[in-house]
Amino acid sequence: MGRARGTRPRRVWLWRWRRSPLRRRSDVAEAWLLLATLVLTLLAGTVAGLAAAGAVDRSLAERRAESRTAPAVLTQDADDALPSPVTEDGSGDGRIWVKVRWTAPDGTGRTGRAEAGPGDEEGHVVTVWTDDAGHLVPEPPGGADARFQTVMAGLTVAAATGGTVVIGGSLVRSRIRRRRSEEWEAEWRRVEPSWRRRMKG
């Protein structure tokens, strides 16, 4: 009995690696290309991701090493300070920036603005982050935040690198397929006349 209607032909796995009179050199080249693309995607993505994660981790570590905490004294009440600027969507982040005074590592007094809590009064002490020169700097990420940034950087770069390899492999594969189609058409043009004669005979 023949194959039942509506059923699909059985897929032959790894057929490009098997000997067949219908297999062409382009089929073998495409098979090697697919294998190389898979290996390069995993290898390049892993190497690039680890390198990016390492670079971000070292950068954050340098920021933490170059930053230090210092006590700062509020020189105004938090209720008298202006809240953070309103964003484009009409909302603020709720933080209050208050004028503060702190002492730099060289012993000189510095003034600036630091975040304070609602209700903090003049004279209240808050903790600020400064660099070696005593200038205010953002608090460097640490702990879970630092790990999150490191992991996300590694995953993003790994995905971008792997995607680039896949796109490159797809472009080369499309050229192989186009060339194979041209070869089939050229051979069919040579064979078609004999087929027609047989059909007429």
Secondary structure as UniProt FT lines:
FT   TURN            5..6
FT   TURN            13..14
FT   HELIX           15..17
FT   TURN            21..22
FT   HELIX           25..66
FT   STRAND          68..74
FT   HELIX           78..80
FT   TURN            88..89
FT   STRAND          96..103
FT   TURN            105..106
FT   STRAND          109..116
FT   TURN            118..119
FT   TURN            122..123
FT   STRAND          125..130
FT   TURN            132..133
FT   HELIX           144..200
//
